[in-house]
Amino acid sequence: MRIPISELIYRSGLGRLIGWRYQGRGVIFMLHSIVDNPAAYLHDPLRCTPAVLERALRWARAQSLDIVSLDEAVHRLGSETGGRFVVFTFDDGYRDNITTALPLMTRYAAPMTICVTTSMITREMFAWWDGLVMLFRSHDDVDLEPMGRRFLTGDIRSKSDAVKAVKAWVHQDGLKAESLRHVFRRYRIDLRGELETLGMSLGDLKEASRNPLVTLAGHTESHPFLTLLSESDARREMLENKRFLERETEQPIRHFSYPYGDAGPREAEIAEDLGFLAAVTTDTGTLFTDHATAGVLHELPREALDPSDTVGCLDCRQRGVYRFIKTRSGDPVARL
């Protein structure tokens, strides 16, 4: 059986050596949905099991890492006090964040940040990634005309591979996502109906806002690729989402998560101008004191918690091993 490179690094002790330079003060983990049966979602990497989340929580405790809120993380970056830490963030606003993840977080007295898209609550979000899961789950023969490919899938693995291939195609150019609307209509994919099941309701949102372990953060109105929008449209997406969440919860929204991690200097400047204390990307990396400087707080890196993550993977993530690898390869994503 092939051993993942992260496990080899972990077992060899090399991760500890890399960590002297790259582990920083803490790490932010990125999650989305927590489900009991990932096969029902074609093993979509956006969905972790409760066991994966609990493994990460137990690992953090065993490593004497403080599990803190995003507010506390920002505070520690700007001061010399407090030990090393980990933050758990959940993007989009899935209902299982409340029904499945929150009970686990409560058991470990662990804070969590839920980054909520307005249109998830209103059921208007074009969650094309969930639409793809529905499409390939219910059809073995899919003609994806905009992509110029036909997929013949007869088992979960081939269906999962098909979803990954289409996602990769969309991420080459976010505008391609719009072309999937016609495909979903042709195959009668009821995405809005699915969101009724998957998404937080307004009642869920208000319930979450009252829980002392939960911090709510912004995640735009409609979950667009922000860098593809005009400056005014990008600002509106972020501002109206902030206003919606603050109005419905009667609480300040101090943090923001960029959909798809899609952000540059312009988006960071908008986030700061709108009064967000910090904003998170999907750039690989850990947190350093330097992140507390002006501007950098609005481009914080995160490590995606993958469904297949072992303890070795978690160790590599919190020691900055993946950031180290990107730095060595010259990948610009490795910046602080």
C-alpha positions in Angstrom: 0.0 0.0 0.0 1.4 3.4 -1.0 2.1 5.7 2.0 1.1 9.4 1.5 4.1 11.7 1.6 2.5 13.6 4.5 2.7 10.4 6.5 6.3 9.8 5.6 7.2 13.4 6.6 5.3 12.9 9.9 6.8 9.5 10.8 10.3 10.6 9.9 10.2 13.7 12.1 10.9 15.9 9.2 7.7 17.8 9.9 9.1 19.0 13.2 12.2 20.4 11.5 10.1 22.2 8.9 7.9 23.5 11.7 10.7 25.5 13.3 10.3 27.9 10.4 6.9 27.4 9.0 4.4 26.5 11.8 3.9 30.1 13.1 1.4 30.9 15.9 -1.5 28.8 14.7 -3.6 27.5 11.8 -7.1 28.0 10.5 -8.9 24.8 9.3 -11.5 25.1 6.5 -14.5 22.8 6.3 -17.9 23.0 4.6 -20.4 20.2 5.3 -20.3 17.4 7.9 -22.2 14.3 6.8 -22.6 10.7 8.1 -22.7 9.1 4.7 -20.2 10.6 2.3 -20.9 8.0 -0.3 -24.4 9.6 -0.7 -22.5 12.7 -1.9 -20.1 10.8 -4.1 -17.3 11.3 -1.6 -17.3 15.0 -2.4 -14.2 16.5 -0.6 -16.3 19.4 0.6 -18.0 16.9 3.0 -16.3 15.4 6.0 -17.7 12.8 8.4 -18.2 13.5 12.1 -15.3 11.1 12.7 -12.9 13.2 10.7 -13.9 16.4 12.5 -13.7 14.6 15.9 -10.2 13.2 15.0 -9.1 16.8 14.3 -10.5 18.0 17.6 -8.9 15.2 19.6 -5.6 15.7 17.8 -5.7 19.5 18.6 -6.2 18.7 22.3 -3.5 16.1 22.3 -1.1 18.6 20.8 -2.0 21.2 23.5 -3.2 23.5 20.8 -5.9 26.0 22.0 -9.1 25.8 19.9 -10.1 29.4 19.7 -12.5 31.7 17.9 -11.4 33.8 15.0 -11.6 36.9 17.2 -9.2 35.3 19.7 -6.9 34.3 16.9 -6.7 37.8 15.6 -6.0 39.1 19.1 -3.2 36.6 19.6 -1.6 37.5 16.4 -1.4 41.1 17.5 0.1 40.3 21.0 2.7 38.2 22.6 0.3 36.5 24.9 -1.4 33.1 24.4 -0.2 29.8 23.2 -0.4 28.2 19.7 -3.9 27.7 18.4 -6.2 26.3 15.9 -9.4 27.8 14.4 -12.3 25.8 12.8 -14.2 27.6 10.0 -17.2 26.2 8.1 -18.1 27.8 4.7 -21.4 28.4 3.0 -24.0 27.8 5.7 -24.9 24.1 5.6 -27.6 23.0 8.1 -25.4 20.1 9.3 -23.0 22.7 10.8 -25.7 23.1 13.4 -27.2 19.6 13.6 -24.0 17.6 13.4 -20.8 19.7 13.8 -22.0 21.9 16.7 -22.8 19.1 19.1 -19.3 17.8 18.5 -17.8 21.2 19.0 -19.8 21.6 22.2 -18.5 18.3 23.5 -15.0 19.6 23.2 -15.9 23.1 24.2 -14.5 24.2 20.9 -15.5 27.5 19.2 -16.4 27.5 15.5 -16.9 30.1 12.8 -19.7 29.6 10.3 -19.3 31.7 7.1 -22.8 32.2 5.7 -23.9 33.1 2.2 -27.2 35.1 2.2 -28.6 33.1 -0.7 -28.1 29.8 1.1 -30.6 31.0 3.7 -33.0 32.3 1.0 -32.5 29.2 -1.1 -31.5 31.3 -4.2 -27.9 30.3 -4.3 -26.6 28.7 -7.5 -24.7 26.0 -5.6 -23.4 24.4 -8.8 -21.0 22.1 -7.0 -24.0 20.5 -5.2 -25.8 20.4 -8.5 -23.0 18.4 -10.0 -23.3 15.8 -7.2 -27.1 15.6 -7.8 -26.5 15.3 -11.5 -24.1 12.4 -11.5 -25.7 10.7 -8.5 -29.0 10.4 -10.5 -27.6 9.8 -14.0 -25.1 7.3 -15.4 -25.0 9.0 -18.8 -24.4 12.7 -18.8 -23.7 14.9 -21.9 -22.0 18.0 -20.5 -22.3 20.0 -23.7 -20.6 23.2 -22.5 -17.5 21.2 -21.6 -17.6 19.2 -24.8 -17.6 15.9 -22.9 -19.9 13.0 -22.3 -19.6 11.0 -19.1 -20.6 7.4 -18.8 -20.5 6.5 -15.1 -21.6 3.3 -13.5 -20.3 3.4 -10.0 -19.6 5.8 -7.2 -15.9 6.1 -8.1 -16.5 7.1 -11.7 -19.2 9.5 -10.7 -16.9 11.1 -8.1 -14.2 11.4 -10.7 -16.7 13.1 -13.1 -17.6 15.6 -10.5 -14.0 16.4 -9.9 -13.3 16.8 -13.6 -16.2 19.3 -14.1 -15.2 21.2 -10.9 -11.6 21.6 -12.3 -13.0 22.8 -15.6 -15.1 25.5 -13.9 -12.3 26.6 -11.7 -10.2 27.3 -14.9 -12.6 30.2 -15.5 -15.4 30.9 -13.0 -17.7 32.2 -15.7 -18.1 28.6 -16.9 -20.3 27.9 -13.9 -23.2 29.8 -15.5 -23.2 27.3 -18.4 -24.2 24.6 -16.0 -27.6 26.2 -15.4 -28.8 24.9 -18.8 -27.4 21.4 -18.1 -29.2 21.3 -14.7 -32.5 22.3 -16.4 -32.1 19.7 -19.1 -31.6 16.9 -16.5 -34.3 18.4 -14.2 -32.0 19.0 -11.2 -34.0 20.7 -8.5 -31.2 22.6 -6.8 -33.5 24.9 -4.9 -35.3 21.8 -3.4 -31.9 20.3 -2.4 -31.0 23.6 -0.6 -34.2 23.3 1.4 -32.6 20.1 2.9 -28.9 21.1 2.9 -29.0 24.8 3.8 -29.5 26.5 7.1 -32.8 28.2 7.5 -33.3 31.6 8.9 -34.3 30.0 12.2 -31.1 28.0 12.2 -29.1 31.1 11.6 -30.7 32.9 14.5 -30.2 29.8 16.7 -26.5 29.7 15.8 -26.1 33.4 16.5 -27.2 32.8 20.1 -24.7 30.0 20.8 -21.6 31.3 22.6 -19.4 28.8 20.7 -20.5 30.1 17.3 -19.1 33.1 15.5 -20.9 34.1 12.3 -18.9 35.5 9.4 -19.8 36.9 6.0 -19.6 34.9 2.7 -21.3 37.2 0.1 -24.8 37.4 -1.1 -24.6 34.9 -4.0 -21.2 33.1 -3.7 -19.6 34.5 -6.8 -16.0 34.6 -8.0 -15.4 38.1 -6.6 -12.4 38.9 -8.8 -14.6 38.4 -11.9 -17.0 41.2 -10.7 -16.7 44.9 -11.1 -15.5 46.7 -8.0 -19.0 48.0 -7.3 -20.6 44.6 -7.6 -18.0 42.9 -5.5 -18.5 45.6 -2.8 -22.3 45.1 -3.0 -22.0 41.3 -2.6 -19.9 41.7 0.6 -21.8 44.7 2.1 -25.3 43.4 1.5 -24.4 40.0 3.0 -23.0 41.8 6.1 -26.1 43.9 6.4 -28.4 40.8 6.0 -26.6 38.8 8.7 -26.4 41.7 11.1 -30.1 42.6 10.6 -31.3 39.0 11.1 -29.0 38.2 14.1 -28.8 41.6 15.7 -25.0 41.0 16.1 -22.0 42.6 14.4 -20.4 40.5 11.7 -16.6 41.1 12.1 -15.1 38.5 9.8 -15.4 37.4 6.1 -14.6 34.4 4.0 -14.0 34.8 0.2 -16.0 32.3 -1.9 -13.6 29.9 -3.5 -10.8 31.8 -1.7 -11.0 34.1 -4.7 -9.4 37.3 -3.6 -6.7 39.8 -4.4 -5.5 43.2 -3.1 -8.8 44.8 -4.3 -11.0 42.4 -2.4 -8.9 42.7 0.7 -9.1 46.4 0.5 -12.9 46.3 0.2 -13.1 43.9 3.2 -11.1 46.2 5.3 -13.0 49.3 4.1 -16.3 47.6 5.0 -15.2 47.1 8.6 -14.3 43.4 8.6 -11.6 42.8 11.3 -10.2 39.9 9.3 -10.9 37.8 6.1 -9.8 34.3 5.1 -8.8 32.9 1.8 -8.0 29.3 0.7 -4.3 29.9 0.4 -2.2 27.2 2.1 -0.3 28.3 5.2 -0.2 28.9 8.9 -0.5 32.2 10.8 2.3 34.4 11.9 2.6 37.6 13.9 3.2 39.3 10.6 -0.4 38.6 9.6 -1.5 41.2 12.2 0.0 44.0 10.1 -2.2 46.3 8.1 -3.8 44.7 5.0 -2.5 41.2 5.7 -5.3 40.4 8.2 -7.7 40.4 5.2 -5.8 37.7 3.3 -5.4 35.1 6.0 -4.5 31.6 4.8 -6.4 28.4 5.7 -5.7 24.7 5.5 -8.5 22.6 4.0 -9.5 19.7 6.3 -9.8 16.9 3.9 -12.0 13.8 4.4 -8.9 11.6 4.1 -6.7 13.5 6.5 -4.8 11.3 8.9 -3.1 12.5 12.1 0.1 12.8 9.9 -1.7 15.1 7.5 -3.0 17.2 10.4 0.5 17.5 11.8 1.8 18.6 8.4 -0.9 21.2 8.1 -0.3 22.8 11.5 3.5 22.8 11.0 3.3 24.6 7.6 4.7 21.7 5.6 2.4 22.3 2.6 3.3 26.0 2.6 7.0 24.9 2.7 6.5 22.7 -0.3 4.8 25.5 -2.2 7.5 28.0 -1.3 10.2 25.6 -2.6 8.3 25.1 -5.8 8.0 28.9 -6.3 4.2 28.9 -6.0 3.1 32.5 -5.3 0.3 31.2 -3.1 2.9 30.5 -0.4 3.1 34.2 0.5 2.3 35.2 4.1 
